[in-house]
Amino acid sequence: MGKATRYGLKKIDWDMAFSWVGTIDHIQHVLYGGIDPKCSYYDEQEAPKILGHIRRVYAEIDERIGRILQDVNLDETLVCIVSDHGFSAIEWNPYLKHHLAKAGLVNFKLDYESNQMVIDWSRTKAFPLEPCHATSSST
């Protein structure tokens, strides 16, 4: 995101430009329940580690936005940073990955070191697209 945005801003004479950062949204969807004591799968022992991962993602995104802004004349440019929504415990939402896992239709684990959801495709029959839409898989 950062490199592509900087490249575009340098190469094209823009009247208006938009850049989307999906990383924060994705990390919050995957990890937020681990830091919210109201969530059924909250673990007090794991919460500081998970919060550290979330904070690291925010810091990396802040750094990349800062690099983008180095290429922008802030005296002539209005910069707006907008979020599409906030977060709360996931129980209010039908979080299909967990429901499908309980039904034996998807098999995954969360790798907190890489901030990735690792899917075992050999044991997965259905996988939801974000946010909470299901798709079937033949693999």
C-alpha positions as CSV (number, residue, x, y, z in Angstrom):
1,M,0.0,0.0,0.0
2,G,2.6,2.5,1.0
3,K,5.0,1.9,-1.9
4,A,2.2,1.9,-4.5
5,T,0.7,5.1,-3.1
6,R,4.0,6.9,-3.0
7,Y,4.8,5.7,-6.6
8,G,1.4,7.0,-7.8
9,L,1.7,10.3,-6.1
10,K,5.2,10.9,-7.7
11,K,4.3,9.7,-11.2
12,I,0.9,11.2,-11.8
13,D,-0.3,14.8,-11.4
14,W,-3.3,14.1,-9.0
15,D,-6.2,16.5,-8.2
16,M,-7.5,13.9,-5.7
17,A,-6.0,10.6,-4.6
18,F,-7.2,7.8,-2.3
19,S,-5.3,5.0,-0.7
20,W,-6.9,2.1,1.2
21,V,-5.3,0.3,4.1
22,G,-7.0,-3.0,4.9
23,T,-4.3,-4.3,7.3
24,I,-5.8,-2.7,10.4
25,D,-9.3,-4.0,9.6
26,H,-8.0,-7.5,9.0
27,I,-5.9,-7.7,12.2
28,Q,-8.7,-6.4,14.3
29,H,-11.2,-8.9,12.9
30,V,-8.8,-11.8,13.6
31,L,-7.4,-10.7,17.0
32,Y,-9.8,-8.3,18.7
33,G,-11.6,-11.0,20.8
34,G,-8.2,-11.8,22.3
35,I,-8.0,-8.4,24.0
36,D,-11.7,-7.9,24.9
37,P,-12.6,-9.5,28.3
38,K,-16.3,-9.6,27.2
39,C,-15.4,-12.1,24.5
40,S,-15.9,-15.8,25.3
41,Y,-12.4,-16.8,24.0
42,Y,-10.5,-14.0,25.8
43,D,-7.5,-15.3,27.7
44,E,-6.0,-13.0,30.3
45,Q,-2.6,-14.6,30.0
46,E,-2.5,-14.2,26.2
47,A,-4.1,-10.7,26.0
48,P,-0.9,-8.7,26.5
49,K,0.8,-10.6,23.7
50,I,-2.1,-10.2,21.3
51,L,-2.4,-6.5,22.2
52,G,1.3,-6.2,21.4
53,H,0.7,-7.6,17.9
54,I,-2.1,-5.2,17.3
55,R,-0.1,-2.2,18.4
56,R,2.8,-3.3,16.2
57,V,0.5,-3.3,13.2
58,Y,-0.8,0.1,14.0
59,A,2.8,1.4,14.5
60,E,3.8,0.0,11.1
61,I,0.8,1.5,9.3
62,D,1.5,4.9,11.1
63,E,5.1,4.7,9.8
64,R,4.0,4.0,6.2
65,I,1.5,6.8,6.3
66,G,4.3,9.1,7.5
67,R,6.4,8.1,4.5
68,I,3.5,8.8,2.2
69,L,3.1,12.3,3.7
70,Q,6.7,13.1,3.1
71,D,5.9,13.2,-0.6
72,V,2.8,15.4,-0.1
73,N,2.9,19.2,0.1
74,L,0.8,19.6,3.2
75,D,0.4,23.4,2.6
76,E,-1.6,22.6,-0.5
77,T,-3.1,19.2,0.3
78,L,-6.0,18.2,2.5
79,V,-5.3,14.8,4.0
80,C,-8.1,12.8,5.6
81,I,-7.7,9.5,7.4
82,V,-11.0,7.7,7.8
83,S,-12.0,4.4,9.4
84,D,-15.0,2.4,8.0
85,H,-16.0,1.1,11.5
86,G,-14.9,0.4,15.0
87,F,-14.6,-2.9,16.8
88,S,-16.3,-4.8,19.6
89,A,-16.4,-8.4,20.8
90,I,-17.1,-10.7,17.9
91,E,-20.0,-12.6,19.6
92,W,-22.6,-10.0,18.3
93,N,-21.7,-11.0,14.7
94,P,-22.0,-14.5,13.2
95,Y,-18.3,-15.1,12.9
96,L,-18.6,-17.9,10.3
97,K,-15.0,-19.2,10.6
98,H,-15.6,-20.3,14.2
99,H,-19.1,-21.7,13.5
100,L,-17.7,-23.6,10.4
101,A,-14.8,-24.9,12.5
102,K,-17.1,-26.2,15.2
103,A,-19.1,-28.0,12.5
104,G,-15.8,-29.5,11.1
105,L,-16.1,-27.7,7.8
106,V,-13.0,-25.5,8.2
107,N,-9.7,-26.2,10.0
108,F,-7.4,-23.3,10.9
109,K,-5.1,-22.0,13.5
110,L,-4.1,-18.4,14.3
111,D,-0.3,-17.8,14.1
112,Y,0.2,-14.8,16.3
113,E,3.8,-14.4,15.3
114,S,3.0,-13.8,11.6
115,N,-0.5,-12.4,12.2
116,Q,-1.8,-15.0,9.8
117,M,-4.7,-17.4,9.8
118,V,-3.2,-20.7,8.7
119,I,-5.8,-22.8,6.8
120,D,-5.5,-26.6,6.6
121,W,-7.0,-26.9,3.1
122,S,-6.9,-30.7,3.2
123,R,-9.4,-30.6,6.1
124,T,-11.5,-27.6,4.9
125,K,-14.7,-27.9,2.9
126,A,-16.0,-24.3,3.2
127,F,-14.3,-21.0,3.9
128,P,-16.0,-17.6,4.5
129,L,-14.9,-14.5,2.7
130,E,-14.8,-11.3,4.8
131,P,-17.1,-10.1,6.2
132,C,-18.8,-13.4,7.1
133,H,-19.8,-14.6,3.6
134,A,-19.3,-18.3,3.0
135,T,-17.9,-20.0,-0.1
136,S,-17.4,-23.6,-0.8
137,S,-14.0,-25.1,-1.8
138,S,-13.4,-28.2,-3.8
139,T,-9.8,-28.6,-2.4
